């Protein structure tokens, strides 16, 4: 089977510890239901960031913690966490899950830039592969 992917990307600048909600949209600005999300941060600080899948309902039994309040907690956080300078948070969701909004938070108020790649990964039709342009 051959997987196919139409990638979308956006860049977000965050300068505070307040969680930032980001809607994943297509080229026309319409919210896009994604099963793939990748977030990489860049900063001069040694901070870390957290990404929460905001639009997926999860029964966790605890409140979600954001980066500024997650240190020292004993419960896991729904989402992913990485260092700003060295990490990527990536989600490949199951067939039943789609997300159109994420929340990014960081543990410091330092300036940070986030590179977000997202879209819908799906299995392509192998019979159509022969119909694609081959070039000269």
N, C-alpha and C positions, 0 to 999 in steps of 0.2 A: 504494500500500500504506500501511496505517496501522500505526504502531508503538504498542505498548501497554506499560505499565510499572506494576508494583506496587512502590512504593518502601518501603524500610525505612530506618531511621536509628538511629544510636547516637552517644553522646558519650563520648570517652575522655580522661581527664586523665593526662598523662605528666610526670614531674618529674625524669627522669634520662636519661642517654645510653644506658642498656641497652636494646636492642631489645625492643619490646613486641608480642607476638603477640595478634591479635584475631580471634576467630571470628565470622563473619558469620552471624547466626541469624535465623530467622523469629520470629513473635510467641510461639510455644510454646517457643523456645529450641533448636530443632533446627537444625543447620548447614544453610545454604542455599547451593545452587550458583548463583553469580551470574555474569552476563556484563557487568555494569556496576558500577563502584565509583568513588566520588568522595570525596576526603579534603581538607578545608580545615583549616588550623591557625590558632590565635589565641594571641598571646602579646605581652607588652610588650618582648620582646627582638628583636634583629635576627638571630635564628638561622634555620637551615633544617632541613627534615625530609625524610626519605626514606620511600617506601612500596614494599614488595616484595610481590609476589604469592606468598605462601608455599606455597600448595597446588598450584601449577602446576610440573610438572617441566620444567626447561629445561636443555639441554646447553649451557653457556656456556663451558666450558673454563677458567674462573677462579672463585674463590670470590666470593660476593656480598659487597660491602662495605656497611657501615651508615654512617649520616650522620657519626658521630664519627670514622670512619677513611677516608672517601672523598676528602677534599681532597688534591690533589696526585697522585692515581692517574691512570694513563694509560688504563686500561681502563674501559669503560662499566659502569654498574650496571644490573642487570635490575630494572626498576621505574620509579619517577618521583621527582623531587625538586622542591621548591618552597621559597620563603621563607615563614616562619611568618605574617608579617603581610600578605603580598600574593599568595599563590599557592594554586592548587588543583591537586592531582594527580588525574587522571581516567583511568580505563581503560574502554574499550569493546572487549570481547574478541570474537574470531571465534567462529563457530558451534561449533567443536570444543573451545574452551577455556571452562572454568568455574573459579571460585575460591570457596572457602568460608573462607579464612583469609588475612589480610594481616599484615605485620610493619611497624610504624611505628618509626622511630628518629629522633632529633634530635641535632644536633651539640653542644648545650649541655645542662646540667642544669637550665635554667630551667623554671619552671612553664609548661605549654602545654596548651591544650584543643583537641581534634580533633573535628571534625564529620564523620561518615562517613555517606554516603548510598549505598545499594546495592540491588541487586535483579536481576530477570530482565527484559530488554527483549525483546519478541517481536513478530512480525507478527500483527496481529489479522485476524479474518475479516470482510471488508468487507460480506458479506451480513447479518451480525448487527448491523451499525451501525443498520439501520432498526428493529431491535427494542428499542433502548435507550429508556428513559423520556425524554420530551421536556420534561416540566414543564408548568406551566399558563401 
